[in-house]
């Protein structure tokens, strides 16, 4: 995913990036494996419906004990422009203790980030509300 992102965003090689995104989608992961990041590959090839179906399946079929799955969902929803869903997943993730401050507040080097919602009032309120988990 990172290689495809670099080709697409920084080297202006969209055709090679698309091949890599499609390879990600061809890998035989379990359908409920959030770490496969397949939803971001779907998004990169403009298959929004598959991206949404992928993450909703994961959210409904997993017990997210440490908040990582909800973090990934927040990132995908943010990238899709579904801010309310992104913020809801962010809240769930923080409630479960996902405390990677860099990923929440600074990371914007890959497609897996919450950058599109960082300037919202709700995002700032959640970071403030859960600031104790970042220490």
Buried (B, 14 or more C-beta within 10 A) or exposed (E): BEEBBBBBBEEEBBEEBBEBBEEBBEEEEEEBBBEBBBBBBBBBBEBBEBBBBBBBBBBEEBEBEEBBBBBBBBBBBBBBEBBEBBBBBBBBBBBBEBBBEEBBBEBEEBBBBBBBBBEBEBBEEBBEEBEEBEE
